[in-house]
Amino acid sequence: MAESYRALTRVYRPSSFEDIVAQEHVSNTLKNAIDNDRLAHAYMFCGPRGVGKTTMARVLARTINDVDGSVDGEQLNQTLNITEIDAASNNKVEDVHTLRESVRIPPQNGRYKVYIIDEVHMLSKAAFNALLKTLEEPPAHVVFIFATTEPHKVLPTILSRVQRFDFRRIETDEIVSRLSAIANKESITIDKESLHLIAKRADGALRDALSLMDQAVAFCGSNITYTAILDAFHAIDVEDLFLFSACMSTGSAAEPLVRFQELMQDGIDIQEFLGSLTEHFRHIYLAKDERTISYIEATEETRTRYVEAAKALSAEDTLRGIHLVNQAQMHVKEARQPRIQVEILIAKLAHMMPSSELAIVTSQVTGAKKKE
């Protein structure tokens, strides 16, 4: 029987500090601590989902105990000296009492017993208090590694007894680079626009990006095209976004309204459409200044298009566009017919008086009042 398929998130889970993307400030500190024999007894890894907190914990545990490279991340928990605990399902004080009993037993082989507690903020207050004494005066052979997406929910008394590291959101270009390298290894053909679409939808989480890549391969096969991936994710094409913003310059709502009906028939999510339109207007605003163009998460070709689009709209009109879309987002949540709210938005964008003309009218009205 053929070997069962392993998801990309498992195949490409880092096994060394050098493999972890975008968290060099944490990796370098931990490597120096190991080299100088200054390992702390407890660490707290904080940050958004999918940025490498649990992976970093496993790499640290593997390194300090010299675990063989053939043992993958999932199998680490089966070794005698490394224990992973999910605080979401083991959050009672009884669970911590069991852990405290286990802590007393020295490692069977290797130097340390490592306890990785994921989503540690899910522990109850009683469980935190039960853990406090052990955390304050642990045996020399124990290292605790806590991971959490919500450090503000962890008791201050716990935070004061750990070394805290904040993991950063992974930039889109870094995710694109990683996905491109993986695609080459897996003999997957994929264009830059598709890579950027996956990276943007992952929202800074490399794990999510790899899951989306798996989904794209399942839908498209080994040859992933931008058109196909738009269908797979029901995503909004950047071409459509430029069409909707262009109506502010043309003054015509007909073509955008027709295209919106087509998108609705394709099953597009209205909230996702409005979110993409908000980001689109943001990009136009950023493209107005050379110093902020680099903040646009897109290919170079698309950035160039945003620069051209920014020339047709003033900064004031762009901000008014963002404001109108945000208003529509709030109205859609409560509307019985959300489609009509978007149609009203498109009409407003198309027939909105440009700021330059509005300033002239305002000046004339003010002058007339002064004469009276």
N, C-alpha and C positions, 0 to 999 in steps of 0.2 A: 504494500500500500504506500502511496506517495506521502511524503512528509506533509503534515498539516500546515496551512498557511499561517504565517506570523505577521501581524500588523506592523506597518512601518514604525509606529511609536515604540514597539518592542525591539525590533531589529536594530534600530538606530538610537537606542537609549545609551547615552554616554557611559563609559566605564572608567574614565580617567578625567582628571581636572582639565586637561587640555581639550577634551572633546566638548565640554560644556560651553554653550554659546552665550556671549554677551554678559557673563557674570565674573569677569576677570578680577574685579575688586574683592570678591569673596574667595575665589580660587587661590589667588596669590597670597592672601592673608592666611588661609588655612595651610597652604604648602609651607609657608614660612614658620608657622606655629609647629608643624610636624618636624621640620628640619632642625629647629632650635629647641625641640623638646619642651615646648610651652603650650601644650594642648590644654584647653579649658575643660572643665568637667561638664559644662552644659552650654548648648548653643540654641539660638532661636533664629530660624530662617523665615523671613516674612516677605510677602510679595503676592502679586496676582497669580491666578491659576496658570499652569502650563509653562512657567518660566524656569523650572529646574530646581525647585526647593527640595523635593524628595530625592531627585536624582543626585543632587549635591550631597545630601545626607548619606546616600548609599555609597557614593564614591569615597567620602571621608571614612565611612566605616570599613570599606574594602581596603583602603590605603593603610590605615593604622593597624589593621589586623593581617596585612599581607595575604589577602584572599586571592586565590588563583584566578587568572583572567577568564578561565573557562566557565566559571560560575557567573551566570548572568544576574541582572538586577532582581528578578522575581525569585531566584533561588537563594539569594542572600538570607532571606528570612528563615530558610531551612537549616542554616548553619547554627552551631551551638551558641555562638557568641554575639550574634546580631539578631535583634528582635524588633520587628515592625508592629506597631499598634495603631489601629484606626480609632482615634478618639471619638469619632462620630457614633460608633457602635460599642465602644468600651469606655463609657464616660462616667460610670458609677464609682462611688467610693470603694466598693468591693473590688473593682478591677485594679485600682491603685494599690490596695492592700496586697493583692496577689503579686503585683509588680515589685513592691517593696520587699517581699519575701524572696523573690527571684534575684534581686540586686545583691543580696548578701552572699550569694554563691559565687566564688571566683571563677574566671574563665577556664574552660576545659582545655583549650589550646589558644595560642595567641596571647596578646597582651591586655586587651580590653574587652569588656562586655559593653556593647553599644545598644542603646534603646532609642529607636526612631519613633516618635509619636506624631503622627500626621493629624492635621486639623485639630491641634491641641486646644484651640479656643472652645471646642465643643465639650470639654470636661466641665462637670458640674463644679460649683463653688466648693462643695464638700470634698470632691476629688482633688481639686487644686490644693486645698488645705492639707489633705492627707499626703500629698506629694511634696509639700513644702519642706518638711524636716529632712527628708532624704535628699532633696535637691540642694539644701543648704550645707549638708555634711555628708556627701556621698563617699563610698569606699573609693580608694585610689584607682581601682580597676574599672570604674564605671564612667561612661560618657553618655550623656543625654543629648539628643538632637530633636528639637521641636520644630515643626513646620506649621505655618498658619497663613491663611489669607486675610485674617482679621485680628491683628495683634492688639487692637484697642479693646478686645473682649477678654484678653488675658489679664489676670490679676497683677497689679503693680508689684506685689511681693514676689511673684514669679519672675517678672521681667527684670527685677533688680538683681537676680541671681544667675543671669545668663549673659552670654555674649550675643548681642543681637546683630544680624546682618539683614539688610533690606535689599531684596533682589529687584532689579529694574525690569521694566517692560522691554521686550525685545523689539528693536526697530524693524520696520518692514523690509528695508534693504538687507538686513542681517538674515531675516527669515528667507528672503528670496535667494540669497547666496547659499544658504544651507540646503534649501529645497532643490536648487539647481545641481548641487554636488550629488545629492541623493538620486536625482533623476538620471544623472550620468551613470551612476553605479548600477541602477536598476534597469538601464537601457530604455528609459521612458523619454519620449520626445514631447517637449512642452515649450510653448513660446513665452516670451517675457510678460506679455499682458496677462496670461493665465497665471503665471507665478505671482504677479503682483495682486491679482484678484484673490488668490488663495491666502496670501500673506495678510492682506487687508482684512479679510473676513476672520482670520485667526485673532486679530486684535491684540497683537503682542505676545501671544502664547504659541510657542513652537510646537508643543504637543498637539494643540488644536490644528495647526497647519499640517502636520503629518497625517492626522486623521482625515482632514479635508483632501489631502493628496490621495490617500487610499480610496476615498469616495470617488474622486475624479477618475482614477484608474479603473475602478469598478464600472463606471458609467461609459468611459471613452476607450478603454483599453490602453495599450502602451503608447498611443499617439493622441495626445491631449491637445485639442484646439480651443481657442478662445470662445468661438461660437458654441461649441458643445458644452463647455464648462458653464457658460451662462445659463443654458438649459438645465444642466445638472443641479445648479444651486438656486435657480430662479432668481438670478442676480440681475441688476440693472446695468445695461450696457452704457458705457461712458458716452457713446454717440447719442443716446437718448437724452442724457443729462445736458449735453450741449444744446440739443434741440429745445429743451424746456427753458433754459436760461436765455437762448437767443430770442425768444419771443418778447423779451423786455426791450430789445432793440428794434425788432420788426413791427411791433404793435399788433401782431396778428395771433390769435389764440387757436385758429382752426386746426393747423397741423399738429400742435402739441395735444389738443383735445382728441384728435383722431388716434394719435399714437398711444395716448393714455388708455383709450378704450381697447386697443389691441393688447396692451400689457395686462389689462384686467382680464381679458379673455384667455390669456396665457397663464392666469393664476398667480400673478404677482402680488406680493403682500404690500398693502398700502403703507403700513408703518415703515417697512423697509425702504419703500420708494421715497417716502418723505425724508427718512434719515439719510439716504444717498443724496437727495437733492440739497439737503442742508450742508453736507460735506462738500458737495460740488460748489456751492456758493462760497464756502470757506476757502476752497482752493483758488477761486477767482480772486478773492480778496487778497490772499497771500501772494498771488502772482503779480500784484501791483508794485511790489518792492523786491529788488534783487536780493535783499538780505533775508527775505522770508520764503523765497521760491523753493529752497531746499526742504522746507517743511511739508511740501506737497508729496504725498506718498504715491508715486506713480512713475511710469517709465519716462525717459527723457523726451520722447516724442509727445507724450500726453502733457508733460509740463510745458512744452513749447506751445501747445494748443491753448493751455490755460493763460499763458502770457498774451496770446492774441485775443482771447476772449475778454481779458481784463481791460484791454484798450477800448472796448465797446461800451463798458459800463463804468460809471464813476464809483468811487468807494462808498459814497452815500447810498446809491441805488443798490449796490451789492448788499449792504447791511440791511436795507429795507427788504430785499428779497429774503434774506435769512430770517428776518422778523416775521414776514408773512408765512413762510414755511413752518416756523415754530408755532405760530398761532393755529395753523391748520392741523398740526400734530396734536395739539390739545383738544381741538374741536372734534377730530376724528374719533377720539377715544369715547366720546359720549354720544356721537351722532348715530341715528338710526340708519342713515344712508351715507356712510363715510365717502362713497365715491363722489357724491355731489359736492362735498366739502373740498375735495381735490380739484374738481372742475372749477369751483369758485376761485380757488387759489390760482389756477392757470389763467383764468380770466383777469384776475387782479394783476398778475405779473405782466400780462400782455398790455393792459390798458393803464398801467400805472404811469402817472406823469413823471417824466425825468426830473431829477433834483434841480438841474439847471433852469428848467422852465418854471418849476415850482418856486424857486427863489425869486424869479422875475415877477410872478403873479403876487407873491407875498409882499414884495417891495412896492408894487403898484397899489395894493390894497392899503398898506401902511401909509403910503403917500397921500392917498385919497382921504383917509381918516384924519390926517394932520391938517389938510386943507379945510375940512369941515370945522 
